[in-house]
Amino acid sequence: MVLLDHIIVSGLPYDKIPGLYRLGPWLIGGVDLFFVLSGFLIGGILLDNKGASNYFKVFWTRRVARIMPVYYLLMLSFFLMLAIKPYLGAPWLDQFLFKNMMPLWTYPLFVQNFAQSLDGGDGGARWVASTWSLAIEEQFYLLLPPLIYVMSRRSVASFAAICIVIALLVRARLWQMTGSWFTGYFLLPGRMDALAFGLLATLAIRHAATFAWLQRSRRMLDALAVAIVLLLTSHALPDIAKLMPETISFIVQSEDFSFRAALFAYGIVRVFLVPEQSWYRRFLARAPLVFTGIVSYSLYMYHPAINGLLFGMVFGDAPKIPDIPHFLVGLVVIAVSFTLAWLSTTYFEMPIRRWAHQVRYRAVRAEVEAS
């Protein structure tokens, strides 16, 4: 979703293609899905292993092995290219890949999202602009383990619900104060509703009474999901917001992210509510989707640099799709991105991850949680 937006859709002439603006939020919404999945998967791992004597050590060891190798490989390529850029005679590098860089020290420390928020722009140098979401992830990885360790599951659910409300209010208030929706978009407090919806989803499938209710209510929830899709695609929220007082108006517009996160959370839960042979699970299990999921992290991290480099070398300009030749180069960018992601996943990431998974959780004590 993000790949198609960054390489193809965002480069198309929006003013010449009716309705294209309705597609963009769904594609870039792949980032929201990423956060929901993270809340679901990471929350589940922590809930299932909170009694382990090496709970923190194993979790952070595996997270470091999962995130850091690709992240710092991308950082290395960024700093190396920055060092040799003056000798390349390629002014197009500054039009996209190195345009409006955040302070360099923020990238290795995973705090570039704060700089991007203060900047209020489009995210800065495209070579590493997508790493803001990894900064949010790392901040999430630091905060969630101790919280889950000391909380009951009921308290975790209440905490997640509070985070959803706070995130909506933070986004709205920052948007109102600065005039830029990017201000809250790049910050953990403004995006924690997606993580919290994922956390609620992982709690729901582990709670027998809630899971049984979800199974009984699936038809109703399916209809509600369709209604949310229609609401978001119709561009109704901005139109409704125009009728509201200013403060309420910004809250209504900011609900776009919360509704989308709720929809993705239900999409994940629905996997567990239907039979294995249902069309839904068979579709999600198709080989192209599974393969994309396997290589998705490195694909997400590498594609902006590949996009800028190929368009720059061929056309001497920033990526855009005004005609067929540019579109064909976009397809080449996608093919190269998938190839590099597969190589990275297979020969670089997986060996490190296998090593990290030799460190196992031990002595998980049975716990009786408040339901």
Buried (B, 14 or more C-beta within 10 A) or exposed (E): BBBBBBBBBBBBEBEEEEEBEEBBBBBBBBBBBBBBBBBBEBBBBBBEBBEBEBBEEBBEBBBBBBBBBBBEBBBEBBBEBBEEBEEEEBEBBBBBBBBBBBEBEBBEEBBBBBBBBEBBBEBBBBBBBBBBBBBBBBBBBEEBBEEBBEBBBEBBBEBBBEBBEBBBBBBBBBBBEBEBBBBBBBBBBBBBBBBBBBBBBBBBBBBEEBBEEBEEEBEEBBEBBEEBBEBBEEBEBEEBBEEEEEEEBBBBBBBBBBBBBBBBBBBBBBBEBBEEEEEBBEEBEEEEEEBBEBBBBBBBBBBBBBBBBBBBEEBEEBBBBEEEEBBEBBEBBBEBBBEBBBEBBEEBBEEBBEEBEEBEBEEEEEEEBEE
